[in-house]
Amino acid sequence: MSETNKIKLFKEDTENVLVRGLNSMTKACDALSKQNERLNEDIAKLKAKVSRLQDRVLIEAEEEE
């Protein structure tokens, strides 16, 4: 094998490096977007639960009076 072929094996094309990096960043962004959606759903559920518990506390407080 010639010297230029050996060097070419270990030196990646700049465009390929950038494309791989962009693909990785896209996957990471998609994963974070999905996680954010799930967290927002969890927040909505927790807010509803807090509201129900507050109502229950108020009702129990009124019953004790």
C-alpha positions in Angstrom: 0.0 0.0 0.0 1.3 3.4 -0.8 2.0 6.1 1.8 -0.9 8.3 0.6 -3.4 5.5 1.0 -2.3 4.8 4.6 -2.7 8.5 5.5 -6.1 8.7 3.8 -7.4 5.8 5.9 -6.8 7.7 9.1 -7.7 11.2 7.9 -11.4 11.7 7.5 -13.0 14.1 5.1 -14.1 17.3 6.8 -17.5 17.1 5.3 -18.0 13.5 6.7 -17.0 14.6 10.2 -19.5 17.6 10.0 -22.3 15.4 8.7 -21.8 12.8 11.5 -21.7 15.6 14.1 -24.9 17.1 12.7 -26.6 13.8 12.8 -25.5 13.2 16.4 -26.7 16.6 17.4 -30.1 16.0 15.6 -30.6 12.8 17.5 -29.7 14.4 20.8 -32.1 17.3 20.1 -34.9 14.9 19.3 -34.3 12.9 22.5 -34.3 16.1 24.5 -37.5 17.2 22.9 -39.2 13.9 23.7 -38.0 14.1 27.3 -39.2 17.7 27.6 -42.7 16.6 26.3 -42.8 13.8 28.9 -41.7 16.2 31.7 -44.4 18.7 30.7 -47.0 15.9 30.8 -45.7 14.9 34.2 -45.9 18.5 35.4 -49.5 18.8 34.2 -50.4 15.5 36.1 -48.7 16.7 39.2 -50.5 20.1 39.1 -53.8 18.3 38.8 -52.9 16.0 41.7 -51.9 19.0 43.9 -55.2 20.7 43.1 -57.2 17.6 44.1 -55.2 17.2 47.3 -55.7 20.9 48.2 -59.4 20.4 47.6 -59.4 17.4 49.9 -57.6 19.3 52.6 -60.1 22.1 52.5 -63.0 19.7 52.6 -61.5 17.9 55.6 -60.8 21.2 57.4 -64.5 22.2 56.9 -65.7 18.9 58.2 -63.6 19.3 61.4 -65.2 22.7 62.2 
